[in-house]
Structures are given as structure tokens and as C-alpha cells.
């Protein structure tokens, strides 16, 4: 019987080993997309401008502007893991405080949302209640939830928290952007023309939400808000299209399009940047220009930004300036190209010269650039280009989606002269636009965009499980809004969580009662990262047997073993040999363990000595190691002495 059991186990392991190459790695999407601006009502409503955030526990938050009650209000719906979306979306803004002269609410627009892993959700928006009352212009408001979006406070349940103070003068505030961290810190930037009507500049305010019982309270890091397009006199030069990002240590980064011109100081229009290292309380006194376009009349797009936890900051944008010093193939031709610059020291300095990311070919145009990065030096940039439909003017509306990538923290881009095509439609036959890109810590890359290949504007998706390399993208794109009646879909947004879940939302007019109105739709997918790692497709990224035993590559014991491998085993010849041998032999055993759960407790017990060694090595000081070594030596001596005493009797 024991021999038979052994043969069965051996057969299973061998069959798993030889069939591992046939495992499918496709993202498994929901069977259909879901409308989430609920409940469905029988009167026209226009739900637009969606934004999304998600956490590491399966919660997804989507906000939008919706006029179902007359004036546009900000609504949210929350997805709870496998249980799905709430049946009723929740209105966030109350409309209070407002002028006594105006009984009706203002219109709330352009919401932005972020969240942490504790059920805290933060939303900011622009609101014209002061315009309706005749007492002012648009303002920026904020609310937060500490129960996954069910109830909202700011700091109480009845009023909205105003962010801008219009100090020193009344101004028009719009285009808010938000970022947050796990510590209750919230960072908000927006455009504001308080210093000169029509000259919008960048203002910033950060808050700390102190979650306390029985009452929460908001602690601003600065009062009032501060202008961050520093280095130019207030009210003279427009600074627009802000983007912000942050890390867990309180560093905040901001980039924007700036029109400043101060020839005597060699200050010219371009993409500018500022940074705060203390939760936004103070910023550099002089903003940094990150592009190196030559002097001249140059157009710039809205930048895109991302950063990692080690202080690497990456910014990309479009401009039509060319770079004369690099030869005629890089010369200006009046059309947009993709550029990039990076900081390796928390934004203190940027590279002396920016990099052109798209192929240097004349008379083609680029648009809609986006960027993503992870903590391992992978940087991915996507954009739409009419590379395959070049004409004399370069203004063709036939665009495809392209990507370039770096595995060296942006120091070099691998495919700078042969950018990677993401969409799979026949070259130069369909308009594609507004790509969004996300990555995870393993370098898997996900891209979503709008495409008119079937006549209507639809949402398409593709992905790579091999760091975005050419040939690693799926042969056929995924059509996501594929359920009739077919309509036009716009403004896709996407999030990816560490466990391989992909979340995509957009606005769609398929179900609208009134022409020109939209509703909010969502679809989710899952890329089984654990299965990819266990199958051995990403050597060096996983501890296969431990991942199978603990059920996740992100479980704390697995992370500990991976850190021990990287910090100790891979630093010497014997350790490298052990790791390479382990990678060759362990995937079949790990796959067998995964599909036979009764073995997992046994394997976990067997791994305890290795976990203990890793914990001692990584988590103790030198003094603690010496004390522990002395304790073990004494213990072994006592055991040896007792054994000798017993044997001599």
C-alpha cells in the first residue's frame, strides 16, 4: 500500500512537471461588465468623470459625478471582494455649508478618490455652490469615510470640508488631484486663479485625519494652503494640469505644465516639479524644470508621474520641441513626441537631459501618455501614435497603442528605437486613444484603452506576464464592454492589486434614457500570479514550495524566506548553487502541494527551521545574534552532558 501511494505521488509530480508549460495565464474577466451607478432609476441621469481606488483586501471604490437628483452630486459605490457591489450607491457631498441666499445645491464635479488598507476612503471634488449663490467661484471640497464608504464625515456627517480658502483673494478652483498613505495623511493639489483672473496656478493642502473615539478630527499640515509653483512671481504665469504622488514616509511629489518665461534667468516654459519631504508642510522654494526642450514656442501635454518607496521619481509628458543637439532625426516638426525624465534621490535632482521614448520618425504624432512603475526598477510608458498611418501633415486620426519599458529605474529604455505595439488590430486601421497602464511588483503589465474598431468607442485590454517584452503580449485584445446594447464608452480607469486582481471602470451611454447621458460600468479580472510563480515561469521571484504551502506569495513567512534568499543566499557561490538547484526541482512539488491541501500543514511544519533561521538572520541585531548563539551553545552543552551522563550509567 505504501509503495502504491508513493508511485501515485511520483506520477502526479512528474505529470505536473511535464504539463506545466500548458498552463493558461490569461486574465480571467467577469462574464460581463456591471453597471454600478445604482440603483437604476426611470428618469434620465448623467453619471460621468469616474475615478477609482482599491486596497489590498479586495475593496474597490469608484466615485463619479451624477445628476440623478437634479444638481450633480458626488456618488460612490464599493465592491467587497467576492460579494460584489452595494445595491445602492452613496451620495458623498451634503451641499453644506452654503449661502443662505441659495436654497439649492451647487454642481459637484471631477471627483478624485484614494484609500488605504483600513477601510478609510478620501474624496475631493470641485463645487460651484458659491457660483450659484452669487458669492464666489468654484471651490474644492473634501470628505472621508472610515467604514469603506458607507458613511461620510468632514469632520461631521452634515457638512463638507472646504480645502481652498481663497486667501488672499477670491479665485476659481478646479481640477483637484488627491493622494494618500496608510497613516491617515491626505494630499490635495488643484488649479487656482486667485492671484490674477484667468491665470491658474497650483495650490496645495495636506491633512492628517486623526481617527479617534468618540470623535475624529482633521489636522491640516498647513493653514492656509500654499502655492507650489514656486520660483515665479504669483499671478504672472499659468501653471496647470497638476499630477501628484506620494510614499508612506510623507514625501509628496507634484508635476505640472508651466508657462513661466524669465529670459534673464534662463527660465522657460516646460514641465515643472516640486517636492515636500514633510507631508506637504513645506516645499522647495524654487520649482525644478524636468524637460530639456530648446528655446522656442513649444506645446506641452499634461504630465504623468509615479514613484517607488526608495525615492525614484518618474515623469513623462508630450512636447513638440524636438532636441536639436541630438541630430536631425530628433528635430522639431510641430508634432508631439514622448519624453521622460527621472530622479533617483527623492526629487532633489533630475537627469541633466530628458529622454525621447517614442521612435524618432518625422511626421507622426503621439498623444495620451501614461506611466507606471514598481519598486524593482521597472518603468512602463504607454501612448497612442499614428506611426502606421503617417501622412504629409502628420494629423491622421488612425492611432495604435505603443509601450516602452525600462528595467533600470529609468536610466535606459530597452526598446527606444523599436517601441512595442500593445493593441493587436491590423496596423493603421482604427483610432485608439487614452491608454492607461499599471504594473505589479513582479513586472506584469496591464494596459486598457478606448478603440473604435467596431464603429463605437469601446474598452479594450491587453497584458504581458513577462515585463512587457515584445512577443509577450496576448495575440488578441480583450473587448470588455461586449454586452449589447452597444454604446460609446469613454474615460477608462484601472487599478491592479498585489494579488493579481485587475479592476476597470468607465462611463458608457448604452443604457442611458436621454441621448448624451452616461452611466458607470465596471469589470474585474484575475491574473493568477501565485500560479505563475509556482509554475516556475518567473524564476527568482518566488519561493515555490513556501508559496504553495502558505497559499500566497505575499504571506509574511514567504516574504521572509524571499528576503533571506536575496540578502544571503544569492550573495555567495554556494547559496546561488542552492537556489538554482531549488528552482529546477521545486516547481513540480509545489504544484502537487497546491492541489493537495492536506499536505500544506506538514510542509509548513517542515519549513519552520528555515523560517527561524531567516528570522534570526534578518530581524535581530548583532548583539542579539551573539546572545542567541551563546544561549544555543550552552543549551547544546547541557544536552550533550546529560546524554553522556545517561549513557555512562
Secondary structure as UniProt FT lines:
FT   HELIX           2..19
FT   HELIX           20..22
FT   STRAND          28..29
FT   STRAND          34..35
FT   STRAND          47..54
FT   TURN            56..57
FT   STRAND          59..66
FT   TURN            68..69
FT   STRAND          73..80
FT   HELIX           81..83
FT   STRAND          84..85
FT   STRAND          90..91
FT   TURN            100..101
FT   STRAND          108..115
FT   TURN            117..118
FT   STRAND          121..127
FT   HELIX           129..133
FT   STRAND          139..145
FT   TURN            148..149
FT   STRAND          161..162
FT   STRAND          173..180
FT   TURN            182..183
FT   STRAND          185..192
FT   TURN            194..195
FT   TURN            197..198
FT   STRAND          201..210
FT   STRAND          217..220
FT   STRAND          226..227
FT   TURN            230..231
FT   TURN            234..236
FT   STRAND          239..246
FT   TURN            248..249
FT   STRAND          252..258
FT   HELIX           263..265
FT   STRAND          270..276
FT   TURN            279..280
FT   STRAND          288..289
FT   STRAND          304..307
FT   TURN            309..310
FT   STRAND          313..319
FT   HELIX           324..326
FT   HELIX           328..330
FT   STRAND          337..343
FT   TURN            346..347
FT   STRAND          355..356
FT   TURN            362..363
FT   STRAND          366..373
FT   TURN            375..376
FT   STRAND          379..385
FT   HELIX           387..389
FT   STRAND          400..406
FT   TURN            409..410
FT   TURN            414..417
FT   STRAND          420..421
FT   TURN            427..428
FT   STRAND          432..439
FT   TURN            441..442
FT   STRAND          445..451
FT   TURN            453..454
FT   STRAND          458..464
FT   TURN            467..468
FT   TURN            470..471
FT   STRAND          478..479
FT   STRAND          489..496
FT   TURN            498..499
FT   STRAND          501..508
FT   TURN            510..511
FT   TURN            515..516
FT   STRAND          519..526
FT   HELIX           529..534
FT   TURN            535..540
FT   HELIX           544..550
FT   TURN            553..554
FT   HELIX           556..567
FT   HELIX           569..571
FT   HELIX           573..594
FT   HELIX           597..599
FT   HELIX           600..619
FT   HELIX           622..648
//
